[in-house]
Amino acid sequence: RHPVEIAPLLRMSAPTSNGSTTWTRRRASRRYTLHHPAAPSAQQEQVFLNMKHRQLERDLHGHQKKSTSKHLIALFILLLLIFGVGATYFSGSQFTTTLTLKTWQIATVGFWFLISVGILSAFSESGYFPAVVWMLVYWPLVAIVCGLIFYGDANFSSTVTDTWILAAFITAEVVTFLVTIGVHWLYPKFICSEWFRKRIGARFWKVQVVTDWTMTYNSGYRRRRHTCRYQGEFNEQGLPHGMGKWTDDAYGGEILTGKWKDGMPVAPFVSRQYGTGDAFRCVPIAYFVATDDSFAENKLVPTNEQPARCGVANVECSVQGAFLKNLPNATQELYGPHTVVDGQEGELLAECFSHMPSIHTERAHTSLEIRTSDPRGIEVLGHVYKRTGLPLATEPTQIVINIERENDTGALLPSGKSDDFMPFSSFASKEQEYVLVLEEEEDGRQAKEEEEIKIDAVDLHTTDEKQSVDVQMKVSNNRKTFARLEVQDWISTPHKAALIFFPGFNSHLKKSLHSFGQFMAMTKTMDHVHPVIFAWPNGQVLTYRNASAISHSTRNKELLLQLIRGLASTGIRHVHFLSHSMGVQSLLGAFEDKDDGSRSDISECFRLNHSFATGDEKDDKLMICKSITMVNPDFPIEAFIDHAFLSIRRICDHVTIVGDRQDGALYYSQIMNGAFKCFGYEQPKILNKDGKEVDKKNKSRAYHPQNVVGRDIERIYLPLPDPQRGEDEEKASLLADERLLFKGAPAVILSPDGQVQEHLWLDVDVIDTTQLDTNIKDLRHSGFNVNPILLKDLEELVVTGRRAAQRSTLLFREGNIYSYCHAPSFVTM
């Protein structure tokens, strides 16, 4: 007889005299059944191989590591050792040696050292990095230095004795190449091939089915037995489909909970690697392609002549622990892409949103926010007034909130067998002939608070095909409860808000999905909004000006208008805009006023902010712009202050600019755009100071950088009129429009020369990220999707709608400028 591991949650007492053992556990009635292993079915084998392929991808690509100079230091030390130790050994003296090198030999070694530096930089992010370093850096360097030290040359052809260096070098290169190809290419191809699946498949790991979808298999160098299990919904073919959970107790296995499609996990799901604790999350991101570019590459000359396309992509990202090199990874396998037909964009977008469920169980409101700042009525966030169906109401004189308590089942998976038990494999033996499996007892009896149960010792080597051991396990029926808040005379709206993201320059759709998907995966924003990427034609490195021009084109505005109207037709009323870098030009270009001074067609889709409303508008069915956030905006500061800010402030009173005074990418943008203006190249009129075409006769050819909003974040204020430039009092009255001014900021500060200087700060929250030093690249241009401080703040901005002065991580500095409460990464206490 052998001891049986049942579950860690069982409490075992000492064996009695008759050989029985007492167990205590808080669960419903269960039955333990002893099963003989069997071969897996075709569906079980397919799912097992799919999950092993995911594990193989993680193992092959490895983790991202901190960039250091260890490789270069190792090369330098290796060179010194070979010169010193090798030369001393062959000279026959332990203390003195004479070493003569020719100039070309020293130059050769120096050349290889420079080559090694270039290769390390070029392949630092590649999964083949170790092999590349050894083949193109270490082995050649060792061979050349050995030839120089031992034989005075490095041509390996002067004598027969020299050939052993060449032979050793070729052997090392071939072995390294073959091992790399075998591990990173042949083995994955072999495991994923149809031939392997049909001829060998799960037999390679000796997979055996214990019961239902519980399987054991061999894994690792010592071929230990491990257990994996799927629990959840299935399709007609018997494959996991719908919500389900996969558990694998191997070191490289994963515990994955979420949505499945035909035997493969798809967004949304969350996963954790069993041995390391590294966590991953896959989120569904909708995309609206308004460009002729492909999924993973931009055209050199950006165009948008083809009809728009939309769909939903899977984006899997690392979110905790070691971040994998192959993540984020975006695929289009979830839904689409489908061509958008004019007039049917609403139906297509609604279908997209139906493929974007929340992984969390839907629950009622547990918190409420009531706003009275809008003079047009009271607003209860997430609700509409019952009598009018509108988010604002003027009739109520009181808000009545009812509190109801309900049982919290917290069920993510379908009802059925236990979702928290999986038989533990024995690490002491290589083979496991029998596994004791816990099953539900369907007797429907009322469970008591707690009751002891007895399990007789079981003979694991019995010849019976199936043994059943009755276990009377009675546990508490008490369930957690939660309070649900209901607002009397108000109805909770079933529609989420939309978060539209405008990617920056030279960012194809896949890259944009990686960037935006990482932001959504690292926050809980997905529970409150539908994320949508507006993929506009943003060009390549050599076509910066082309991308800037097309971002304001009529065609680009028409396609964005098509997206906005499609969202409105799905029932969405609240919209957030998030833009990065040059994507700000596409966003602000969409709200650019017409030549006659009237609002643009896209602006007409949104309700005017109450400070600009005249009372004559019929805005019952218009959308509401909840926030506009511009991260590292590449937009001229003079044009933004003069006219662009007004075009967005009309519809939104929550405008945020996230900038960095040391942004390297924007620094080069300022220089390049200044040079283009100096040489007479025109730019879109929205980028000019007065929003008009530049008069070529009066255009100055003097060079000066074109300052942008993302770097000059301390200049987001209205300048006073200058009489010397002909700016009259009428212009001064326009500049002093209180609706555009920041509330609560002092208008007078001291200038560096000690004189009093007035600043009329624009009504925009300016966030200075210059002092942040974690998870931001050297250019300091794209840290919003991984920096934890920025992530938390942007999530709070979107979810709660709070201005910067009310958010938890920001400190007021001066005017409309805020900075984060943040200590440098090296500070400890």
SVG drawing of the C-alpha trace seen along z (x, -y; Angstrom):
<svg xmlns="http://www.w3.org/2000/svg" viewBox="-41 -99 103 107">
<polyline fill="none" stroke="black" stroke-width="0.4" points="0.0,0.0 1.1,-3.5 0.1,-6.9 -2.3,-8.9 -2.0,-12.6 -5.5,-13.9 -5.3,-17.7 -3.4,-20.3 -6.7,-21.7 -7.5,-18.4 -6.4,-18.2 -5.3,-14.7 -5.4,-13.3 -3.3,-10.4 -4.2,-6.9 -6.5,-4.9 -5.9,-1.3 -8.0,0.2 -6.0,-1.6 -8.4,-4.3 -7.5,-8.0 -9.6,-11.0 -9.8,-14.0 -11.5,-17.4 -12.3,-19.8 -14.7,-22.7 -16.3,-21.6 -19.5,-20.2 -20.2,-16.5 -17.5,-14.7 -16.7,-11.2 -13.1,-10.0 -12.8,-7.7 -9.7,-5.7 -9.3,-5.6 -7.0,-3.7 -5.2,-6.0 -6.2,-5.9 -4.9,-7.3 -6.0,-10.9 -8.6,-11.6 -7.8,-13.5 -9.3,-16.7 -7.4,-16.3 -4.2,-15.7 -4.7,-18.8 -5.2,-21.0 -2.3,-19.5 0.0,-20.1 -1.3,-23.7 -0.4,-24.5 3.0,-22.8 3.7,-25.0 3.0,-28.1 5.4,-26.8 8.0,-26.1 7.7,-29.7 8.3,-31.1 11.3,-28.9 12.9,-29.6 12.6,-33.4 13.6,-33.9 13.2,-37.0 14.1,-40.6 17.2,-41.5 18.7,-44.8 21.0,-46.3 24.5,-46.2 28.1,-46.3 29.0,-42.9 29.6,-41.5 32.1,-44.2 33.9,-43.9 34.1,-40.1 35.6,-40.6 38.2,-43.0 39.2,-40.6 39.3,-37.7 41.7,-39.6 44.0,-40.4 44.0,-36.8 44.9,-35.3 47.6,-37.9 49.1,-37.5 48.7,-33.9 49.1,-32.5 52.2,-34.4 53.8,-33.6 53.1,-29.9 54.6,-29.6 57.6,-31.7 58.8,-29.2 59.1,-31.8 56.7,-32.5 57.7,-36.1 58.9,-37.6 57.9,-37.3 58.5,-39.2 55.5,-39.8 55.8,-41.4 52.7,-42.5 52.5,-44.2 50.3,-47.2 47.9,-45.3 47.5,-42.7 46.6,-45.3 44.2,-46.9 42.6,-43.5 41.9,-42.9 40.5,-46.5 38.3,-46.0 36.8,-42.9 36.2,-44.6 34.3,-47.4 32.3,-44.8 31.4,-43.0 30.0,-46.2 27.9,-46.8 26.6,-43.2 25.7,-43.3 23.7,-46.5 21.9,-45.2 20.9,-41.8 20.3,-42.7 16.5,-42.1 16.7,-39.0 16.1,-35.5 19.2,-34.4 21.4,-36.9 23.5,-34.3 24.3,-32.4 25.1,-35.5 27.5,-36.7 29.4,-33.4 29.5,-32.9 30.3,-36.5 32.2,-37.8 33.6,-35.4 34.8,-32.5 36.4,-34.8 38.0,-36.9 39.5,-33.9 40.8,-32.5 42.4,-35.7 44.0,-36.4 45.3,-32.9 46.8,-33.1 48.5,-36.4 49.9,-35.2 50.9,-31.7 52.1,-31.9 52.6,-35.6 49.8,-35.7 46.2,-34.9 45.9,-33.4 46.0,-29.9 47.8,-28.6 51.5,-29.1 52.2,-25.7 50.4,-22.5 50.6,-23.4 48.5,-26.5 45.6,-24.5 44.4,-23.2 43.2,-26.8 41.3,-27.0 39.8,-23.5 38.8,-24.3 37.3,-27.6 35.3,-26.0 34.1,-23.2 33.0,-25.7 31.1,-27.7 29.4,-24.7 28.4,-23.2 27.0,-26.6 25.1,-27.0 23.7,-23.5 22.7,-23.7 21.0,-27.0 19.1,-25.9 18.1,-22.7 16.8,-24.3 15.3,-27.5 14.0,-26.2 14.0,-22.4 12.7,-21.4 9.8,-23.9 9.0,-23.0 9.1,-19.3 6.9,-19.6 4.3,-21.8 4.3,-19.9 1.3,-17.9 3.4,-14.8 4.4,-15.0 0.8,-15.6 -0.5,-12.6 2.3,-10.1 3.7,-10.9 1.7,-13.6 1.1,-13.2 2.9,-9.9 6.2,-11.9 5.3,-13.0 3.5,-9.8 0.3,-11.6 -2.4,-9.6 -5.9,-10.6 -7.0,-10.1 -10.6,-11.2 -12.4,-13.6 -9.9,-16.4 -7.4,-15.6 -4.1,-14.2 -0.6,-13.3 2.6,-13.4 6.3,-13.2 8.3,-16.4 11.8,-17.7 15.2,-16.0 14.3,-13.5 11.0,-12.8 8.9,-13.4 5.2,-13.0 3.1,-16.2 -0.6,-16.8 -2.7,-19.2 -6.4,-19.8 -9.0,-21.8 -12.3,-22.8 -14.9,-24.8 -17.1,-25.0 -16.8,-23.0 -18.0,-23.2 -19.8,-20.6 -16.5,-19.0 -15.5,-18.5 -12.8,-21.2 -12.6,-23.9 -14.7,-26.8 -16.0,-29.6 -14.9,-30.4 -12.5,-27.8 -9.5,-27.2 -6.3,-25.3 -4.0,-24.2 -0.5,-22.6 1.7,-21.9 5.0,-21.5 7.6,-24.2 7.1,-25.7 3.3,-25.0 0.8,-27.7 -2.5,-28.4 -4.7,-30.1 -8.2,-31.4 -10.3,-33.0 -11.8,-32.6 -11.1,-29.7 -11.8,-29.3 -11.7,-25.8 -9.1,-24.5 -6.9,-27.6 -6.9,-30.4 -7.9,-33.7 -8.5,-37.2 -9.4,-37.8 -7.5,-35.6 -5.0,-35.9 -2.2,-33.4 0.5,-32.6 3.5,-30.4 3.4,-27.7 7.1,-27.6 8.2,-31.2 5.0,-33.2 5.4,-35.3 2.1,-36.6 0.6,-37.3 -2.6,-38.9 -4.3,-38.8 -6.7,-41.6 -8.9,-42.1 -8.3,-45.4 -10.6,-46.7 -9.0,-48.4 -10.3,-50.7 -7.8,-50.8 -7.9,-54.1 -4.8,-53.4 -3.6,-51.3 -0.7,-49.8 -0.5,-46.1 -0.7,-44.6 3.0,-44.6 4.5,-47.2 3.9,-50.7 4.2,-51.9 7.0,-54.3 4.6,-56.9 1.4,-56.9 -2.0,-56.7 -5.6,-56.0 -7.5,-55.5 -8.9,-52.1 -12.1,-51.6 -11.6,-51.3 -11.3,-47.9 -12.0,-46.9 -11.7,-43.9 -10.5,-42.7 -7.0,-41.5 -5.5,-39.4 -2.7,-41.2 -0.9,-39.1 1.5,-41.0 3.7,-40.3 2.3,-42.1 4.2,-40.8 7.5,-39.1 10.0,-38.6 8.9,-40.1 9.2,-37.8 11.0,-38.8 8.3,-37.6 5.6,-39.7 3.7,-41.8 2.4,-39.7 -0.6,-40.8 -2.6,-38.5 -5.7,-39.1 -7.3,-35.7 -10.1,-36.9 -12.3,-38.7 -11.8,-40.3 -10.5,-42.3 -13.7,-43.2 -14.2,-46.0 -16.3,-48.8 -19.3,-49.6 -20.6,-53.1 -23.8,-53.1 -23.1,-49.7 -20.2,-50.6 -22.4,-50.5 -23.3,-46.9 -19.7,-45.9 -18.4,-47.7 -21.2,-46.2 -20.0,-42.7 -16.5,-43.7 -17.5,-44.6 -19.4,-41.3 -16.0,-39.6 -14.5,-41.7 -16.1,-40.3 -14.8,-41.1 -13.0,-38.4 -14.5,-39.4 -18.0,-38.5 -20.4,-41.3 -21.6,-42.9 -23.8,-45.7 -22.6,-49.1 -20.7,-49.0 -19.8,-52.7 -21.5,-55.7 -20.3,-59.2 -22.8,-62.0 -21.9,-65.3 -23.7,-68.6 -21.1,-70.8 -22.9,-70.9 -25.6,-73.7 -27.7,-71.6 -28.5,-69.0 -27.4,-66.4 -25.3,-63.5 -25.0,-60.0 -22.1,-58.4 -23.0,-55.2 -26.7,-55.9 -29.5,-57.7 -32.5,-59.3 -35.5,-57.0 -38.1,-59.5 -36.0,-61.1 -33.3,-58.4 -30.6,-61.1 -27.5,-61.3 -28.4,-64.7 -31.6,-65.6 -32.9,-68.9 -36.1,-67.5 -34.7,-65.6 -34.6,-67.5 -33.1,-64.5 -31.1,-61.4 -32.4,-58.2 -30.0,-55.3 -31.2,-51.8 -28.8,-49.3 -29.5,-45.6 -27.4,-42.7 -27.0,-39.6 -25.0,-36.4 -21.7,-36.6 -21.1,-33.3 -18.1,-34.8 -18.5,-32.1 -16.5,-32.5 -16.7,-28.9 -19.9,-26.9 -21.4,-25.1 -20.4,-21.5 -17.3,-19.8 -14.9,-21.5 -12.8,-24.2 -10.2,-24.3 -9.0,-20.8 -6.4,-19.0 -4.7,-15.8 -1.1,-16.4 1.5,-14.2 4.0,-12.3 7.5,-13.7 9.0,-10.7 8.2,-8.2 8.5,-8.4 5.3,-6.5 1.9,-7.0 -0.5,-4.2 -3.5,-5.6 -4.7,-9.0 -7.4,-9.7 -9.8,-12.2 -12.3,-14.4 -15.8,-14.6 -19.0,-16.4 -21.7,-14.4 -25.0,-15.3 -27.2,-14.3 -28.6,-17.8 -28.3,-17.5 -27.9,-20.5 -24.3,-20.8 -23.4,-21.4 -20.8,-23.8 -18.1,-21.1 -18.0,-17.3 -15.2,-14.8 -14.9,-12.1 -13.1,-8.9 -11.2,-7.3 -10.1,-3.7 -6.6,-2.9 -6.7,-2.2 -4.6,0.4 -3.1,-1.3 -2.1,2.0 -5.5,3.5 -6.6,5.1 -10.1,3.6 -10.7,1.2 -12.4,-1.3 -12.7,-1.8 -15.0,-4.2 -14.4,-5.5 -17.4,-7.2 -16.3,-10.3 -18.9,-12.2 -17.5,-15.8 -19.8,-18.4 -18.8,-22.1 -20.2,-25.5 -22.8,-26.8 -22.2,-30.4 -21.4,-32.5 -20.0,-36.0 -22.4,-38.8 -21.9,-42.2 -23.9,-45.4 -25.5,-46.5 -26.4,-50.2 -29.4,-51.2 -30.4,-54.7 -34.1,-55.4 -35.5,-56.7 -32.2,-56.1 -31.3,-53.2 -27.8,-51.8 -26.6,-52.0 -25.4,-48.8 -22.9,-50.5 -19.3,-51.1 -17.4,-54.2 -15.0,-54.1 -11.3,-54.8 -9.9,-55.8 -6.2,-55.7 -4.2,-57.6 -0.7,-56.0 2.3,-58.0 4.7,-58.4 6.0,-55.2 3.8,-52.9 2.2,-50.2 -0.9,-48.4 0.9,-45.6 3.2,-47.9 0.3,-50.1 -1.5,-47.1 1.6,-46.2 1.8,-49.7 -1.8,-50.2 -2.4,-46.6 0.4,-46.8 -1.3,-49.9 -4.7,-48.1 -3.1,-44.9 -1.3,-46.7 -4.4,-48.5 -8.1,-47.8 -9.3,-50.3 -10.7,-47.4 -13.5,-46.9 -14.8,-50.4 -14.1,-51.1 -14.0,-49.6 -10.4,-50.1 -10.3,-51.1 -7.2,-52.0 -7.6,-54.5 -4.8,-53.4 -4.1,-56.3 -1.3,-56.4 1.7,-57.5 4.5,-56.7 8.1,-55.6 11.3,-57.4 12.0,-59.0 8.4,-60.2 7.8,-62.2 6.5,-65.2 4.2,-63.1 2.6,-61.5 2.2,-65.0 0.4,-66.2 -2.0,-63.2 -2.9,-63.4 -4.9,-66.5 -6.3,-65.4 -10.0,-65.4 -9.9,-61.7 -8.5,-61.0 -11.2,-63.2 -13.9,-61.3 -12.7,-57.9 -12.5,-59.1 -16.0,-60.5 -17.2,-57.1 -15.7,-55.6 -17.4,-58.2 -20.8,-57.7 -20.4,-53.9 -19.7,-54.1 -22.8,-56.4 -25.0,-53.9 -23.9,-51.1 -25.3,-53.1 -22.0,-54.5 -22.4,-58.0 -19.1,-58.6 -15.8,-58.8 -12.2,-59.3 -9.4,-60.2 -5.8,-59.2 -3.1,-60.2 0.7,-59.8 3.4,-61.8 2.3,-62.7 -1.1,-61.0 -2.0,-64.4 -1.8,-66.0 -4.4,-63.5 -6.6,-64.1 -6.5,-67.9 -6.8,-68.0 -10.1,-66.2 -11.5,-69.0 -10.1,-71.8 -12.6,-74.5 -13.9,-75.0 -12.8,-78.0 -16.0,-79.9 -15.2,-79.4 -17.9,-76.8 -17.2,-73.5 -15.9,-70.5 -18.2,-67.6 -16.5,-65.5 -16.9,-68.2 -20.6,-68.4 -21.0,-64.8 -20.3,-65.8 -22.2,-67.9 -20.8,-71.3 -19.3,-71.8 -21.7,-73.7 -19.4,-76.8 -19.8,-77.1 -23.4,-76.0 -25.9,-78.7 -29.1,-76.7 -30.4,-76.5 -28.7,-73.3 -30.6,-70.0 -28.0,-67.7 -30.1,-64.8 -28.5,-62.2 -25.0,-63.8 -22.0,-62.0 -20.0,-63.3 -16.3,-63.7 -15.1,-62.7 -11.4,-63.4 -8.7,-64.2 -5.2,-63.1 -2.1,-63.9 1.1,-62.0 4.4,-63.5 2.5,-65.6 4.3,-66.5 2.4,-69.7 3.6,-73.3 3.0,-75.1 2.1,-78.4 -0.6,-76.8 -2.0,-74.9 -2.4,-78.0 -3.7,-80.1 -6.5,-77.9 -6.2,-74.2 -6.9,-74.2 -10.1,-76.2 -11.4,-73.6 -11.2,-70.8 -12.0,-72.9 -15.5,-73.5 -16.5,-69.9 -14.3,-68.8 -13.3,-70.4 -10.8,-67.6 -7.8,-68.1 -4.4,-66.7 -0.9,-67.0 1.8,-64.6 5.2,-65.9 8.9,-65.6 11.4,-68.5 14.1,-66.0 12.1,-64.2 14.8,-63.2 12.4,-62.3 10.6,-65.7 14.0,-67.4 14.9,-66.1 11.4,-66.9 11.8,-70.5 15.1,-70.7 13.9,-69.0 10.7,-71.0 12.6,-74.2 14.9,-73.3 12.0,-72.5 10.4,-75.9 13.8,-77.6 14.1,-76.0 10.5,-77.0 8.7,-73.7 5.0,-74.2 3.2,-72.4 -0.5,-71.9 -2.2,-75.2 -3.3,-73.8 0.3,-73.7 0.8,-77.4 0.4,-80.0 -2.7,-81.6 -4.2,-78.5 -3.9,-79.9 -1.7,-79.3 1.6,-81.1 2.1,-84.1 5.1,-83.2 6.0,-86.8 6.3,-87.7 7.6,-84.3 10.9,-84.6 13.7,-82.2 15.6,-82.6 16.2,-79.3 14.6,-78.6 13.4,-75.3 9.7,-74.8 8.9,-74.3 6.4,-71.6 3.9,-71.1 5.5,-67.9 8.8,-69.6 7.9,-73.2 5.4,-72.1 6.0,-75.2 4.7,-77.5 1.1,-76.3 -0.4,-79.8 -1.9,-82.6 0.6,-85.4 -0.3,-89.0 -0.8,-91.1 2.3,-92.9 1.5,-96.3 4.8,-96.3 3.5,-93.4 0.2,-95.1 -1.8,-92.9 -4.8,-95.1 -7.2,-95.1 -9.6,-92.9 -7.0,-90.2 -6.4,-90.9 -10.1,-90.3 -10.1,-87.1 -7.0,-85.9 -8.6,-86.8 -11.6,-84.5 -12.1,-83.0 -13.5,-79.8 -10.1,-79.0 -8.2,-79.8 -7.1,-77.5 -9.1,-77.9 -7.4,-78.5 -3.9,-79.2 -2.1,-82.5 -1.9,-84.8 1.2,-86.7 4.7,-85.2 8.2,-86.6 10.3,-86.4 14.0,-85.5 15.0,-89.2 12.8,-90.0 10.1,-91.8 6.4,-91.0 5.1,-88.9 1.6,-87.8 0.7,-84.3 -2.8,-83.4 -2.6,-79.6 -4.7,-77.5 -7.4,-75.3 -5.4,-72.1 -3.6,-69.7 0.1,-69.6 1.9,-66.6 5.7,-66.9 7.4,-63.4 11.0,-64.7 12.0,-63.3 10.7,-59.8 13.6,-57.4 12.1,-53.9 10.8,-51.9 11.5,-54.8 13.8,-54.5 16.7,-56.8 14.7,-58.9 12.1,-59.4 9.3,-59.4 7.2,-56.3 6.9,-55.2 3.2,-55.7 2.4,-52.0 4.9,-50.5 5.9,-53.1 3.8,-52.2 3.3,-55.8 2.0,-56.9 -0.1,-53.8 -1.9,-54.3 -2.4,-58.0 -3.8,-57.6 -6.1,-54.8 -7.4,-57.0 -7.9,-59.8 -10.0,-57.6 -12.0,-55.6 -12.8,-58.4 -12.7,-61.4 -10.8,-63.4 -8.7,-66.4 -5.0,-66.4 -5.5,-68.4 -7.8,-65.6 -5.8,-62.6 -3.7,-60.7 -0.1,-60.7 0.3,-64.3 1.8,-67.4 0.9,-70.9 3.9,-73.0 2.9,-76.2 0.1,-77.4 -1.4,-74.4 1.7,-72.2 1.9,-69.1 4.6,-66.5 4.5,-63.1 5.4,-62.1 8.3,-59.9 11.7,-59.0 14.6,-58.1 15.1,-54.3 18.3,-54.2 16.9,-55.8 16.2,-53.3 15.4,-53.8"/>
</svg>
